Amino acid sequence: MAKTTKATAWKKLTDDEIQQMRVRDFNLQIKGSPLEPLIERIYDELTAKGITFHPPCYLADEWLCPDKEPIIGIPFFLANPRLKKIEKKIMFEVEGGAEKSCMKLLRHECGHALNYAYELYKKTRWRELFGPFSARYSDYYYCQPYSRRFVLHLKDNYAQSHPDEDFAETFAVWLNPNNNWQEKYKGWPVIRKLKYVDNVMKKLGSQPPAVTATSNPPWSASRMTSTLAGFYDRKRKVLGSSFHGFYDDSLKELFKAGSSASSTTKASNLLRLHRRQIIDNVAKWTGHRKYDIHQLVSRIIIRCDALDLYSESSTIDDIIALTVLLTAIARDTFRIRKKQRH
């Protein structure tokens, strides 16, 4: 099986067998993939705005623009429907897997690429509006959900995570032909940033870039020697060892311990039965990744079994109460995780 490297052969393998293959041996390409027409649409949007520079795209291990390089990395699994299904199976969601979300991310990464291509981050006005490009990138960030100093584009108020992300998000909102940003953000302080993007792109859009992309971009899928299983081993991020039953009192208040009545249901079984519904709702209202919520639910299930907890009220009431409890725990336990390399 390890020698099965031809693009047409691995498609016949099981998911487990596919995960034992090296990523580079999938021989993935953007050309002819579902990504190609979306990238062409982004280029059309740039052209419509008078921007002649179209950032090259390549398949990488995640969404990214390498630091100060005007080239866009797109997760390799988006180039193949089978790999997208495996991503969904393992991580419970696919970032950029739907056409709408993929376009949003492409516009965001275009913002980075244009920033780097014309070295806008070096300009005084850019720093005045967005802040210092040299600000430290942290693994986490906090945000003000109702601030009108930032555009709303990607989830988690991503524009607030770093000045570079603020510009990329502002650019993405400006680039989208379906956004009436002049009206939507009228009266908001962020309108100054949008007008800056509008003005600077009109001045520079027809000019060649000051910086061009490397011919050997980092984290390229074509050079990834790790297996797909190894890729996911690194990608998985669990809650860690800090969860030590701190919410036992809340679980005991919600459920009853040691019940033997025939009308009762084990709390852990109730969670397992409605896991998907609970995860979807908690992820929706907290903005956290479904994978993290899934891990949280798994730990709560373990605690419910360890405490021998049972549900005695109506199923609907307990599902609602569980969702509220898990939403509160998620907000207390997780901070918004900042992505690196964007």
N, C-alpha and C positions, 0 to 999 in steps of 0.2 A: 504493500500500500504506500509506503514511504516514497516509492519511485513514481507514483502516479502524479505526474506534474502537468500533463496536457490539459488545456482549458476545458476540453469536452469530456474528459474522463472523470474529473472529481465531482461533477454534477450527479453522477449515479451513486455516489457514496452516501452513507447514513450521516446524520449530523455528528455523531460521535467520531466517525472516521474522518470527516472533514476537519474537525477540531484538532486532529493530530497532524494535519498538513501545515507546512510553513506558509505564512501569508504571501510571501513573494511568489510561491509556486501556483497561486491562483491565476497569475498572469492577467490581472485586472487592468482595464483601460477605460478612460472616460469616453473615448470615441465609440459610438455604438451602444453606450449604456444609457439608462434612464436619466443620467446627469447631463448628457450632452445638450438636449434641447433647453434645459433650465439655464445652463451657462450661456447659451446663445441668447436667451431672453435677457439675461443680465447685461450682456454686451450691447444688445439693442437699446436697453434703458440708458446705458452710458452714452451711446451715440446720440440718442434723443436729447440728452442734456448737453451735447456739444463736447463730450469727453472722448478724445481719440485714443487714449491709452486704455487698453483692455487687459487687466491683470491676468497673467497665465494661471491656470489651475492644474493641480496634480493630486493624486491620491495619497493620503497620509494616514496616520493613525487616529487623527481627530480633526475637528475644525480648528484651523489656525492660520495665522500669517506669521512666519518666522520673524523674529525681532528685526525691525527696520528693513525688511525685504518685501518688495511689492509682488508677492506671489501668494496664491490662496491654496491652502491644503484642505482637502475634503476627505472625510472618513471613507476608507476603502470599501466598507461594507455597503455603502449607498450605491455602489456601482453594480451590484448584483442582487436580485430579489431573494435568492436563497440565503445569502449572507445577511441580508436585512432581517429575514425571519429568525436566524440564529441569534442575531443581536437582540431582537425583541424577546426571544425565549429566555435569554440569559439576563438581560438588563431591564426587561419589562417595558421598555420604550425605545424608540429609535430617534435620536436627535437629528432633525432634518429629514426624517423618513417620509413625511407627507410633502406634497408639492409646495403648499403655502409656507410651511416652516422652513423648507429648504431655501426658498427664495428669500425669506427674511434673513437667514444666516448668510447667504451669498451676498446680500446687500451690505450686511454688517462687515463681512470680511473685505468687501470692496472698499469700505471706508478706511480700514487699516491700510490696504494696499495703496490707495491714493494718497493717504497721509505720508506713507513712506516714500512713494515714488516722487513726490514733489517736496519732501522734507518740510511739510507744513509745521510739524511739531517744533521746529527751530525758530519759527516766527514769533515775534513779540505779541502780536494780536492773538495768535493761537493760544499762547500761554495765559494771556489775560482772560480769555473766555473759558478755557477748559482746565487750566491749571498746569503745573509742571509735569512735562513728559517723564522726567526723571523720578517722579514719585514712586516709592517702593511698591512693588506688587506683593500683596499679601495673599495667603491661601484663603482668607475669608474677608468679608466686608459687611458692614452694616449700611442700611439705607433708610431714607425718609420716604415712605410710600406715596405721600401726597405732595411732595416737592414739585413746584412748577419751574424749577431751574433746569430740569432735565426732560428730554423726550421720553415717550413710552413706546418701546419697540419690542425687545426681547423681554422674557419674563424675569422676575427677581429684581426689577429696577436696575438692570445691568449697567445702564449709563452711569450709575453712581459708584461703580466699583473702581474706576481709575480714569484719569484724564484721557488716556488713549481710547478707552472704551466709550467714554462720553462722546468723543468726536465720531467714532465709528457708528454709534447709535444715531447720532444727529445726522450723519451723512446718509444712513440707511433710510431714515424717515424722509429726507429730502429727495432721495433717488426714486423712491417708489412713485410710479406715475399715478397710482390710485389715491395717494395721500394729498389732501388739500391742506397742506401744513400751514399755509398763510392764515386760513380760517380756523383750523383746529387749535392752533397755539397762539391765536391772537390774544394779546394782553398778558401772556405768560412771559416771564423773564427769559425763558429759553429761546424766544423768537430771535434774540440777538445772535445766538449761535447758528440758527438756521439761515438767517440772512447772511452771516459770514460765509457759510458753506456755499450759498448761492452765488455770492459775489466772487469768492476766490476761485470757484470752478469755472465761472465765466471768463476769468482772466487767464487761468492756466490750462483749461480743458483742451485747448487746441495745440498746446506746446508738448514737445517730447518730454518724458520723465527725466528728472535729474539723476535718479537711481534706477537701475534695471535689476531684474531678478537673477539669482544665481542659477547656473545650469545644473546644480547638484543640490537641490533643496533637502533640508533635514527631515527625518522621520518619514521618509518616502516608503510607501507600501511595497514598492518594487524591490526594496533592499531589506525588507523585514525578514530576518531569519528565524524568528520565534514562531512557534506553532500558534494556531488560532486559540488553542486552549491556554497557552502561555500568555497570549495577549489579554485574554479575559481574566486570568489569574491576577495580572497586574492592574487591570481596570477595576476590578471589584474593590469597593471600599465599604467596609463594615463599620458599625458604630464604635467598635473598640471595646476596651475593658472597663470603661467608666460607668457602664450600666450595671449596677449591683442591687437591683430590687428596690430602687429609691421610690418606686411607685406602687409598692405592695399595699400600702394603706389605701390608696385610691382604688386598687383592684378589689380589695376586701370590702370596701364600701359599696362597690358596684355589684359584686357577686357574693355568694354565700359559700362558706367552706364546708366540705365534707357532707354534702347533701346526698341522701340515698333515695329520695322520693322519685317515683317513676316518671313524674311530670317534669323533672328537671333535666337540663342539658349541660354537659361539661362546657365550661367557658371556653376552653381551648378549642373544642369542636365547633362552637359557635363562630369563633374567629376564623377557623379554617374554612368553614362553609361559606362565609361571606367575605373572605379575604380580599378578593378582587374589587368588590364594591367599596369596601372600606379604604383600601389603598388608593383607588381612583379619587375618592372624595377628599381624603386627607391631602393627597398630592395637589389636588386642585386648589384647595383653600390655603395651603401653606406655601405653595410654589416650590417645594422640595422635590428632588428626584424620586421617582417611583421605586428605584432600587433601594434607596435609603429607607423609605417608608416600609418596604417589604421586609427589610432587615429588622426594623423596629417591631413590626407585627410579629415576626418570628420570635423575637426575644420576649414579647408579652405573652405569647402562647406558652413558651417554656415556663415563665413565671406562674401562669395560671395552673399549669400541670403541677408545678412544684408546690403550690399552695392548695391544691385540690379544690379548685373553685368551680362553682356551678351557677347556672342561670336559672332563676325561678320566676322571673317576670316575662312579659311578652317579648317575643323575638324582636319585633320592630323597635320597642323601647330600648332594649339592650344594644341593638345595632347603632341607634342614634347616640346613646350614651358612650359607647365604645368609640365612635367616630369623634365625638367631642373630646373625650379623654386623650385619644391618640393625636388629635390636632394640637392640643395643649402641650403634650409631651414633645411632639416634633418641634414646636416653636421654641420650647425650652432647651431641647437637646441639640438641635442643629442650628448653626449659623449659615448664612448664604455662602456657599462654597465658590470661591473665585477660581476660574480656569486659568491655567498657565499657558503661555506661548501665544496668546491672542494678541 
